[in-house]
Amino acid sequence: QLGQYQLGYIETLSHWNQMMFTFAGVILLISVLIDIVLESHLLMQRKKELVLLLISGLLKKDLQRISMIETLGSISIVVVSSTLISVVMSCILGTFDIITLSSMTVLFIAILLIERMVLQNKFINKLNIVDELRSEVH
């Protein structure tokens, strides 16, 4: 009788952990999609500024370097906040160990960093001074 109870408890705990990992994956995907939308919007708002920097003599490579530094700064804020969230989740749920939460946090940050770098580099490479100046004249 006791063995069946323990087996049922282990199965329930395993199912609970699978649900939590699935939930974390969905949250990760939604977070990345939201970040793509927000980062695209931010880049569109800064388009004139970036074109003016190109006109001033900066190279696209310089703009990519500047955006990388800005990204690292914003990602460091994400590191602190996500670490705090991980600790709180660990205390509340009690099912994830801190190593699992830390690895999920590192994965999330790496995905955000790669996503932002790709998005920013594509945007900067597509900048065209002539087209932007023509759009300002009209």
C-alpha positions as CSV (number, residue, x, y, z in Angstrom):
1,Q,0.0,0.0,0.0
2,L,2.7,2.4,1.0
3,G,4.8,1.6,-2.2
4,Q,1.8,2.4,-4.4
5,Y,1.4,5.7,-2.6
6,Q,5.1,6.6,-3.1
7,L,5.0,5.6,-6.7
8,G,1.9,7.8,-7.3
9,Y,3.6,10.7,-5.5
10,I,6.7,10.3,-7.7
11,E,4.6,10.2,-10.9
12,T,2.7,13.3,-9.8
13,L,5.9,15.1,-8.9
14,S,7.4,14.1,-12.3
15,H,4.3,15.3,-14.1
16,W,4.4,18.6,-12.1
17,N,8.0,19.1,-13.1
18,Q,7.2,18.5,-16.8
19,M,4.4,21.0,-16.6
20,M,6.6,23.6,-15.0
21,F,9.3,23.1,-17.6
22,T,6.7,23.4,-20.4
23,F,5.3,26.5,-18.7
24,A,8.8,28.0,-18.4
25,G,9.4,27.3,-22.1
26,V,6.2,29.0,-23.1
27,I,7.1,32.0,-21.0
28,L,10.6,32.0,-22.6
29,L,9.1,32.0,-26.1
30,I,6.5,34.7,-25.3
31,S,9.3,36.8,-23.7
32,V,11.5,36.6,-26.7
33,L,8.6,37.5,-29.1
34,I,7.7,40.5,-26.9
35,D,11.4,41.5,-26.9
36,I,11.6,41.3,-30.7
37,V,8.6,43.6,-31.0
38,L,9.8,46.1,-28.5
39,E,13.4,46.1,-29.9
40,S,12.1,46.6,-33.4
41,H,9.9,49.5,-32.3
42,L,12.9,51.1,-30.5
43,L,15.1,50.7,-33.5
44,M,12.5,52.4,-35.7
45,Q,12.3,55.3,-33.3
46,R,16.1,55.6,-33.4
47,K,16.4,55.3,-37.1
48,K,16.9,59.1,-37.7
49,E,19.5,59.2,-34.9
50,L,21.4,56.2,-36.4
51,V,21.3,57.8,-39.9
52,L,22.6,61.1,-38.6
53,L,25.5,59.2,-36.9
54,L,26.2,57.6,-40.3
55,I,26.2,61.0,-42.0
56,S,28.5,62.3,-39.2
57,G,31.1,59.7,-40.3
58,L,30.5,56.7,-38.1
59,L,30.7,53.4,-39.8
60,K,28.0,50.7,-39.6
61,K,30.6,48.7,-37.6
62,D,30.8,51.5,-35.1
63,L,27.0,51.6,-34.8
64,Q,26.9,47.9,-34.2
65,R,29.5,48.2,-31.5
66,I,27.5,51.0,-29.8
67,S,24.3,49.0,-29.9
68,M,26.1,46.0,-28.5
69,I,27.3,48.0,-25.5
70,E,23.7,49.3,-25.0
71,T,22.4,45.7,-25.2
72,L,24.9,44.4,-22.7
73,G,23.8,47.2,-20.3
74,S,20.2,46.3,-20.7
75,I,20.9,42.6,-20.5
76,S,22.7,43.2,-17.2
77,I,19.4,44.6,-15.8
78,V,17.7,41.5,-17.0
79,V,20.3,39.3,-15.2
80,V,19.6,41.0,-11.9
81,S,15.8,40.9,-12.2
82,S,15.6,37.4,-13.5
83,T,18.0,36.2,-10.8
84,L,15.6,37.7,-8.2
85,I,12.6,36.1,-9.9
86,S,14.4,32.7,-10.0
87,V,15.1,32.9,-6.3
88,V,11.5,33.8,-5.5
89,M,10.2,31.0,-7.7
90,S,12.5,28.6,-6.0
91,C,11.3,29.6,-2.6
92,I,7.6,29.5,-3.7
93,L,7.6,26.4,-5.7
94,G,10.2,24.4,-4.0
95,T,10.3,21.9,-6.9
96,F,13.1,23.5,-8.9
97,D,16.6,23.5,-7.5
98,I,18.7,26.6,-7.8
99,I,20.9,25.0,-10.4
100,T,18.0,24.4,-12.8
101,L,16.7,27.9,-12.3
102,S,20.1,29.4,-12.9
103,S,20.6,27.4,-16.0
104,M,17.2,28.5,-17.3
105,T,18.1,32.1,-16.5
106,V,21.4,31.8,-18.4
107,L,19.6,30.2,-21.3
108,F,17.0,33.1,-21.4
109,I,19.8,35.7,-21.3
110,A,21.8,34.0,-24.0
111,I,18.7,33.8,-26.2
112,L,17.9,37.5,-25.6
113,L,21.5,38.6,-26.3
114,I,21.6,36.6,-29.6
115,E,18.2,37.8,-30.7
116,R,19.0,41.5,-30.0
117,M,22.4,41.3,-31.7
118,V,20.9,39.7,-34.8
119,L,18.0,42.1,-34.9
120,Q,20.2,45.2,-34.4
121,N,22.8,44.1,-36.9
122,K,20.2,43.4,-39.6
123,F,18.6,46.8,-39.0
124,I,21.9,48.7,-39.1
125,N,23.0,46.9,-42.2
126,K,19.8,47.9,-44.0
127,L,20.2,51.6,-43.1
128,N,20.5,53.7,-46.2
129,I,21.4,57.4,-45.9
130,V,20.0,58.4,-49.3
131,D,16.6,56.6,-48.8
132,E,16.2,58.1,-45.3
133,L,17.1,61.6,-46.5
134,R,14.6,61.3,-49.4
135,S,11.8,60.2,-47.0
136,E,12.5,63.3,-44.9
137,V,12.1,65.6,-47.8
138,H,8.7,64.2,-48.8
